[in-house]
Amino acid sequence: MTPRSAQEIRLAHELGAVIDLDLNKHKIRTTRRIIDADIVVDQLNTIVEFDGAYWHRDKKERDLKKTTELEDSGWIVVRVREKPLTKIHKNDVLVNNHGPIKEIADRVLAKLVQKTLLPRRTIARYLKSSNPWREQEALKAIREYQKAKIEKRASRKGTLVNN
């Protein structure tokens, strides 16, 4: 199970409120290998990566290499980077650490309008609203993800104990 942060899950649900995307699609074939991507927006040929400040603090080179590989395979990559992380690419969106998900989604959607063929009219109503649209769905998905993670960990420990 690939690690997913609560903020990444929340962002995916918010983007999914206004863009058609498969919340469970994370595998992308590049010219060299299969890469795990955070949020895949097939209709825009775009990947949104969420770089949490804690997990990505020492991963600048790895993140940049992943971006380059995805772009070399024809994808547009938008990285959401929590402060104090800094920008590493022209399409980066800097956000506050654990900032309000509606604010983060607004900034990402604005970047998608700028970098892709996503028409602003598609997201205008969302941008005018003041609250997240899919918070309940996101919270349910986070709980399910955490439960699956605990069960997987418990099953691994059970296997180790039984051997």
C-alpha atoms as a printed R data frame, in Angstrom:
    type eleno elety resid chain resno       x       y       z
1   ATOM     1    CA   MET     A     1   0.000   0.000   0.000
2   ATOM     2    CA   THR     A     2   1.523   3.298  -1.083
3   ATOM     3    CA   PRO     A     3   1.444   5.968   1.628
4   ATOM     4    CA   ARG     A     4  -1.180   8.677   1.153
5   ATOM     5    CA   SER     A     5  -1.575  11.700   3.374
6   ATOM     6    CA   ALA     A     6  -4.926  12.973   4.607
7   ATOM     7    CA   GLN     A     7  -4.296  16.275   2.796
8   ATOM     8    CA   GLU     A     8  -3.594  14.436  -0.475
9   ATOM     9    CA   ILE     A     9  -6.843  12.463  -0.115
10  ATOM    10    CA   ARG     A    10  -8.792  15.636   0.702
11  ATOM    11    CA   LEU     A    11  -7.300  17.443  -2.300
12  ATOM    12    CA   ALA     A    12  -8.120  14.555  -4.638
13  ATOM    13    CA   HIS     A    13 -11.743  14.592  -3.502
14  ATOM    14    CA   GLU     A    14 -12.028  18.353  -3.920
15  ATOM    15    CA   LEU     A    15 -10.545  18.239  -7.427
16  ATOM    16    CA   GLY     A    16 -12.861  15.318  -8.204
17  ATOM    17    CA   ALA     A    17 -15.817  17.531  -7.332
18  ATOM    18    CA   VAL     A    18 -15.230  19.600 -10.478
19  ATOM    19    CA   ILE     A    19 -12.955  17.481 -12.701
20  ATOM    20    CA   ASP     A    20 -13.648  13.970 -13.910
21  ATOM    21    CA   LEU     A    21 -10.936  11.814 -12.333
22  ATOM    22    CA   ASP     A    22 -10.535   8.315 -10.988
23  ATOM    23    CA   LEU     A    23  -9.674   8.689  -7.290
24  ATOM    24    CA   ASN     A    24  -8.191   5.192  -7.260
25  ATOM    25    CA   LYS     A    25  -5.889   5.552 -10.252
26  ATOM    26    CA   HIS     A    26  -2.297   6.060  -9.181
27  ATOM    27    CA   LYS     A    27  -0.148   4.028 -11.591
28  ATOM    28    CA   ILE     A    28   1.291   5.757 -14.664
29  ATOM    29    CA   ARG     A    29   3.444   4.100 -17.290
30  ATOM    30    CA   THR     A    30   6.305   6.298 -18.407
31  ATOM    31    CA   THR     A    31   8.768   5.547 -21.159
32  ATOM    32    CA   ARG     A    32  10.976   3.792 -18.582
33  ATOM    33    CA   ARG     A    33   8.804   2.308 -15.819
34  ATOM    34    CA   ILE     A    34   5.544   2.428 -13.883
35  ATOM    35    CA   ILE     A    35   5.342   5.348 -11.446
36  ATOM    36    CA   ASP     A    36   2.984   5.862  -8.527
37  ATOM    37    CA   ALA     A    37   1.299   9.258  -8.936
38  ATOM    38    CA   ASP     A    38  -0.771  11.034  -6.298
39  ATOM    39    CA   ILE     A    39  -3.658  12.391  -8.403
40  ATOM    40    CA   VAL     A    40  -4.127  11.487 -12.067
41  ATOM    41    CA   VAL     A    41  -6.313  13.713 -14.249
42  ATOM    42    CA   ASP     A    42  -6.421  11.739 -17.503
43  ATOM    43    CA   GLN     A    43  -8.708  14.189 -19.305
44  ATOM    44    CA   LEU     A    44  -6.076  16.929 -18.873
45  ATOM    45    CA   ASN     A    45  -3.071  14.615 -19.240
46  ATOM    46    CA   THR     A    46  -2.009  15.970 -15.864
47  ATOM    47    CA   ILE     A    47  -0.552  14.625 -12.646
48  ATOM    48    CA   VAL     A    48  -0.981  16.498  -9.357
49  ATOM    49    CA   GLU     A    49   1.647  15.558  -6.791
50  ATOM    50    CA   PHE     A    50   1.177  16.491  -3.143
51  ATOM    51    CA   ASP     A    51   4.481  17.067  -1.337
52  ATOM    52    CA   GLY     A    52   3.877  17.241   2.393
53  ATOM    53    CA   ALA     A    53   6.513  19.202   4.293
54  ATOM    54    CA   TYR     A    54   7.451  16.326   6.595
55  ATOM    55    CA   TRP     A    55   7.724  13.470   4.077
56  ATOM    56    CA   HIS     A    56   9.329  15.503   1.301
57  ATOM    57    CA   ARG     A    57  11.762  17.605   3.332
58  ATOM    58    CA   ASP     A    58  14.826  15.750   2.024
59  ATOM    59    CA   LYS     A    59  13.432  14.573  -1.299
60  ATOM    60    CA   LYS     A    60  13.914  17.570  -3.592
61  ATOM    61    CA   GLU     A    61  16.117  15.709  -6.104
62  ATOM    62    CA   ARG     A    62  13.850  12.646  -6.148
63  ATOM    63    CA   ASP     A    63  10.741  14.826  -6.638
64  ATOM    64    CA   LEU     A    64  12.360  16.770  -9.466
65  ATOM    65    CA   LYS     A    65  13.520  13.542 -11.153
66  ATOM    66    CA   LYS     A    66   9.962  12.151 -10.963
67  ATOM    67    CA   THR     A    67   8.546  15.360 -12.453
68  ATOM    68    CA   THR     A    68  11.054  15.250 -15.307
69  ATOM    69    CA   GLU     A    69  10.327  11.598 -16.059
70  ATOM    70    CA   LEU     A    70   6.569  12.226 -16.140
71  ATOM    71    CA   GLU     A    71   6.995  15.289 -18.370
72  ATOM    72    CA   ASP     A    72   9.300  13.337 -20.697
73  ATOM    73    CA   SER     A    73   6.415  10.872 -21.064
74  ATOM    74    CA   GLY     A    74   3.991  13.640 -22.061
75  ATOM    75    CA   TRP     A    75   2.338  14.493 -18.738
76  ATOM    76    CA   ILE     A    76   1.861  17.960 -17.269
77  ATOM    77    CA   VAL     A    77   2.925  17.885 -13.618
78  ATOM    78    CA   VAL     A    78   1.662  20.273 -10.944
79  ATOM    79    CA   ARG     A    79   3.344  19.860  -7.577
80  ATOM    80    CA   VAL     A    80   1.626  21.105  -4.428
81  ATOM    81    CA   ARG     A    81   4.435  21.776  -1.942
82  ATOM    82    CA   GLU     A    82   3.812  22.549   1.706
83  ATOM    83    CA   LYS     A    83   5.919  25.286   3.248
84  ATOM    84    CA   PRO     A    84   8.713  25.394   4.326
85  ATOM    85    CA   LEU     A    85   9.416  23.377   1.141
86  ATOM    86    CA   THR     A    86  10.395  25.633  -1.738
87  ATOM    87    CA   LYS     A    87   9.511  25.564  -5.404
88  ATOM    88    CA   ILE     A    88  11.498  23.123  -7.504
89  ATOM    89    CA   HIS     A    89   9.573  23.511 -10.770
90  ATOM    90    CA   LYS     A    90   7.702  26.193 -12.702
91  ATOM    91    CA   ASN     A    91   4.327  24.479 -12.095
92  ATOM    92    CA   ASP     A    92   4.680  24.251  -8.318
93  ATOM    93    CA   VAL     A    93   1.996  25.623  -6.026
94  ATOM    94    CA   LEU     A    94   3.279  26.555  -2.563
95  ATOM    95    CA   VAL     A    95   0.768  26.161   0.269
96  ATOM    96    CA   ASN     A    96   0.802  26.466   4.030
97  ATOM    97    CA   ASN     A    97   1.544  23.312   5.980
98  ATOM    98    CA   HIS     A    98  -1.859  21.706   6.752
99  ATOM    99    CA   GLY     A    99  -3.588  24.742   5.206
100 ATOM   100    CA   PRO     A   100  -7.340  24.813   4.507
101 ATOM   101    CA   ILE     A   101  -8.111  22.293   1.776
102 ATOM   102    CA   LYS     A   102 -10.521  24.662  -0.012
103 ATOM   103    CA   GLU     A   103  -7.744  27.246  -0.362
104 ATOM   104    CA   ILE     A   104  -5.326  24.588  -1.635
105 ATOM   105    CA   ALA     A   105  -7.880  23.236  -4.131
106 ATOM   106    CA   ASP     A   106  -8.603  26.766  -5.386
107 ATOM   107    CA   ARG     A   107  -4.911  27.380  -6.024
108 ATOM   108    CA   VAL     A   108  -4.436  24.045  -7.773
109 ATOM   109    CA   LEU     A   109  -7.502  24.586  -9.957
110 ATOM   110    CA   ALA     A   110  -6.231  28.041 -10.923
111 ATOM   111    CA   LYS     A   111  -2.907  26.456 -11.918
112 ATOM   112    CA   LEU     A   112  -4.715  23.786 -13.943
113 ATOM   113    CA   VAL     A   113  -6.642  26.468 -15.830
114 ATOM   114    CA   GLN     A   114  -3.330  28.212 -16.542
115 ATOM   115    CA   LYS     A   115  -1.406  25.079 -17.618
116 ATOM   116    CA   THR     A   116  -4.052  22.906 -19.309
117 ATOM   117    CA   LEU     A   117  -7.179  23.143 -21.427
118 ATOM   118    CA   LEU     A   118  -9.443  23.133 -18.354
119 ATOM   119    CA   PRO     A   119 -11.947  25.949 -18.993
120 ATOM   120    CA   ARG     A   120 -12.414  28.359 -16.114
121 ATOM   121    CA   ARG     A   121 -16.194  28.120 -16.497
122 ATOM   122    CA   THR     A   122 -15.927  24.462 -15.424
123 ATOM   123    CA   ILE     A   123 -14.654  25.507 -12.008
124 ATOM   124    CA   ALA     A   124 -16.143  28.987 -11.589
125 ATOM   125    CA   ARG     A   125 -18.911  27.875  -9.219
126 ATOM   126    CA   TYR     A   126 -16.438  25.952  -7.075
127 ATOM   127    CA   LEU     A   127 -14.048  28.907  -6.862
128 ATOM   128    CA   LYS     A   128 -16.905  31.205  -5.792
129 ATOM   129    CA   SER     A   129 -17.915  28.886  -2.955
130 ATOM   130    CA   SER     A   130 -16.349  29.270   0.461
131 ATOM   131    CA   ASN     A   131 -16.430  25.679   1.726
132 ATOM   132    CA   PRO     A   132 -15.063  22.363   0.477
133 ATOM   133    CA   TRP     A   133 -17.584  20.333  -1.511
134 ATOM   134    CA   ARG     A   134 -16.400  16.810  -0.760
135 ATOM   135    CA   GLU     A   135 -15.167  16.963   2.832
136 ATOM   136    CA   GLN     A   136 -17.470  14.177   4.073
137 ATOM   137    CA   GLU     A   137 -16.465  11.846   1.233
138 ATOM   138    CA   ALA     A   138 -12.796  12.661   1.874
139 ATOM   139    CA   LEU     A   139 -13.110  11.962   5.602
140 ATOM   140    CA   LYS     A   140 -14.755   8.608   4.844
141 ATOM   141    CA   ALA     A   141 -11.973   7.745   2.385
142 ATOM   142    CA   ILE     A   142  -9.330   8.729   4.949
143 ATOM   143    CA   ARG     A   143 -10.925   6.467   7.572
144 ATOM   144    CA   GLU     A   144 -11.088   3.571   5.090
145 ATOM   145    CA   TYR     A   145  -7.469   4.117   4.062
146 ATOM   146    CA   GLN     A   146  -6.302   4.212   7.682
147 ATOM   147    CA   LYS     A   147  -8.300   1.073   8.514
148 ATOM   148    CA   ALA     A   148  -6.792  -0.809   5.553
149 ATOM   149    CA   LYS     A   149  -3.323   0.345   6.593
150 ATOM   150    CA   ILE     A   150  -3.846  -0.904  10.173
151 ATOM   151    CA   GLU     A   151  -5.225  -4.230   8.928
152 ATOM   152    CA   LYS     A   152  -2.280  -4.694   6.584
153 ATOM   153    CA   ARG     A   153   0.175  -3.917   9.387
154 ATOM   154    CA   ALA     A   154  -1.634  -6.317  11.744
155 ATOM   155    CA   SER     A   155  -1.642  -9.073   9.137
156 ATOM   156    CA   ARG     A   156   2.102  -8.613   8.566
157 ATOM   157    CA   LYS     A   157   2.734  -8.804  12.316
158 ATOM   158    CA   GLY     A   158   0.505 -11.893  12.539
159 ATOM   159    CA   THR     A   159   2.488 -13.519   9.746
160 ATOM   160    CA   LEU     A   160   5.741 -12.713  11.510
161 ATOM   161    CA   VAL     A   161   4.446 -14.030  14.831
162 ATOM   162    CA   ASN     A   162   3.156 -17.247  13.254
163 ATOM   163    CA   ASN     A   163   6.450 -18.031  11.501
